[in-house]
C-alpha cells in the first residue's frame, strides 16, 4: 500500500483531481480498489470515503484506517444527494452492459451543483489509427473463449453518456500518455506481460495512475513536457478524465 500511495502522490492525475474537487463536503470514490486515493485525500484534509464490490481489495486500505465499504456501485448504500463529489477512476468501462447503471446511481447520490470526476480508457489518436487491428484482436479473443474486459470512449461519447444522466461536462483531461508507449516497447521486446486487446471499441490494459515520465535529468524533464503537451495527450493519452457538474 505504501508503494501505491507513493505513486499516487507523484501522479499528475492527483493534481488534476485535487484541482477540480469542491472546497468541502464528502468525497466518495466509487470503485476505490485498495483505497489508496481515499487514504491520500484524507491525509490532505478531505472527507473521503470509498466503496468497492471486492472485500478482498478493501482489506489493505481498511487496515490503515480508511473508511471503506463493500457496495454494488449500481445500488449504493448512500443517501440521495448525500455527497459533494463522486470520484471514479477506470471503473465504469468494465461493466459488459455499459456504464449507464453506474452513472444513474451516481446521479442519484450527487446533488444539483455537485461534482463528478470520472475517468475511462480514451479512444485516442493511436487507438483510432489501430481500430481495425484492435477489433480483429477482440474478435479472436471472443472466439477463443475470452471474457469481456473493457470499453473505451471518445470525448463525445462520454459527454453524451453523462448528459443522459444529468451531468454537464466542463472539461476533459487525457492522462497517462506513457502507457501506450510502454506497452509498445513490451510488445517489441516480446514480453509475456503485454496486455491482450479488449473488446470493440475497447482498449487494452486497465487504467493506471503511475507517475509521469520524468526525473532529475534535463532530458527526462523534456520528455515529460513533450508527452504532456496537448497534441501528445490527444494522441497517446491512455485515460480520459471528465470533470462534470450535476445539473
N, C-alpha and C positions, 0 to 999 in steps of 0.2 A: 504493500500500500504506500509506503514512503516513496518508492520509486515513481508510482503513479502520481502522487502529489507533486513530486519534483517536476515531472513532465508538465503537469497542468499549470504549475506556477510559471513555467518558462514559455508556455504556448501562446502564440498570437491570438488563438481563439479565446483565451481567458480575458485578454484585454478587450476584445470585441464584446464579450458577454457583459463584463462589468460596465462598459461604456453605455450599454443600452438598457440595463436594468433600471427600474424606478428607484427613487431615492430611499423608499422604505416599503414596508409590507412583507408578507410572507412569499417566499420563492419556492415553488415546487419543481424539483427535477423529476420528470416522468421518464422512467427507464434509466434509472441512475446507475445501474450495474453495481460495482463495488462501493460506490458512494464517494469517490474522491472529489468530485465537484461540490457535493454537499458539504464535505469537510472543509474544502478550500474557501467556499463562500462564507461559511460560519466563522472561520478564523479571521475573515476580513469584515466581520460585523454584520453579516446578512442573516436574516431569519430564514434559513434554508432548510428544507426537508426533502426527503427522497422517497420515491415509490418505484418498485420493480416487481415483475412477476416471478423472479427467481429467488427463493430464500437462500440458496447456496451463495449467490452473488452478494447478497446483502450482509452476510455474516462479517466480512472483513471490516466494512465501514461501521457496522453496529458495535463491534468490539472496541472501536475507538471513540464511541460516544455519539456517532451521527444518528439523528432521528430518522430512521428508515423503516418502511413498512411494505409488506407484500400486498400488492394490489394488481388487479386487472386494469390496464390503462384504458380499457373501453368502458369501465364501470368503477370509477374512483370513489373511495370512501371519503369524499371531501364535500363539504357543504357548497351548494351552488353559489358562485361568486365569491368563494372563500379565500382566494389567493390573489396577490397583486401581480405575480409574474409566473408564467409557465415556461419552463426550460426543458427542451428535449433534444438530445444530440445523437443523431444516427440511429433512430428507433423506428419511426413510423413506416419506413420503407420496407421493413421485414414482415409486415402483415400481407399474406398472399392475396387477401381481399382488397388491398389498398389501404390508404391511410384514413379514410373517412370516419370510421367508427371511433378511432382515437381522437381525431380532430373534433368530432362532435362533442365528445366528452370534455375536451379541453375548452371548448366554447362554453360549456355549462359551468365550469369552475372558475373561469376568468370573468370578472365583471366588466361592464362597459367602461372603456378607458384603460383597462388592464393590458398588460404586455405579454406577448408570446414571442419566444425565441426558439426557432425550430431549425435544425439542420438535417439535410438529406444528401445522398450522393448527387452530385451535379452532372447533368448531361452537358459536359463542357465541350470545347472545341475538339479535343483529341477523341472523345467518345463519339462525337458526331462523325468525324472522319473515319473512325473504326467501326461504325454501326453495322455494316454488313458482316464483318468478322465476329463482332460480339453476338449478333443474333444467330449466326451459324454455330458458334460455340455453345450458346444457350440451348439451341435445338439438339445438339449432340449430347449435352448434359442430360436433358429431359429424356431422350431416347435411351440413354444408358441407365435410367432409373434415378437420376439425381433429384434432389429436393430443391424447391424454390428457395432463393436466398434473399434477393432484394430488388427493388425498383430504383431507378434514377430519374431525376426531374429537371426539366428546363425551368428557367425563371417564370416563364408564362404559365406553365403547367402548375407549378407550385402556387403561384399567385391566385390562379382560378380555384384551386382546391381550398385554399384558405378563405377566399372571398365567399365561397359557398357555405362556410360555417361562421360567417360574420367577422372575419379578420381582414383588416386593411393593411397590406404590406407597405411599410415606409421605406425599407431599404433591403438590399441583398448584399451579402458579403461572401464571395468564394474564399475558401481557405485550404490549407494543406496542399500546396502545389507540388511539393516534392514527392508525394505518394506515387503519382503516375510514373515519374522518372525512376524512382527506386524500384518499382515493380518491373519496369522495362529492363533495368540493369540485371535484376534477378533472373528474368527470362533469358537474357543473353548469356548469363553465366550458367544456365541450366539448373537453377536452384529448385529443389523439390518443394520449397515453401511458396513458390509462385502461386497466386490465387487462381482458382478456376473462374471462368466467366459466369456471370449471373444470367438472369432471365430478361427478356426484352421488355422494356428498354433498360434492363438492369445493368449495373456496373459491377466490376469486381471489387472485392475487399471491403470490409466494413469501415465505418468512419474511424479515423484515428485522430488523436489530439496531441500528437508528438510535437516536440519543439521545432521551431522553424529552422531550416538550414542556416547555419551561421556559426560563428565562434569568434575567436580573438583575432584571427588574421584579417588583413585588409581584403584578401581575395574572397574569403568566406563571407565577409560583410557585403562585398559587391555582388556575390552570387545570390545572397538573400534578398538584397534590394531588387535584383533583376527578377527573381522568382515571384516576389510580392508586388510587382508592378501590375497595373490593371490589365494590360494585354496578356501577361503571363497567367494571371489568375483566371481570366476567361478561358484560356486555352488549356491550362493544366490543373486548375483548382479541383481537388478531389471531392470536396464537400461544399455545400451552399447553405449559408445561414440566412434565414429570413427573419427580419425584425418586423413585427406586426402589432397592431393595436386592435383590441376588441371594440367593434362599433356598438 
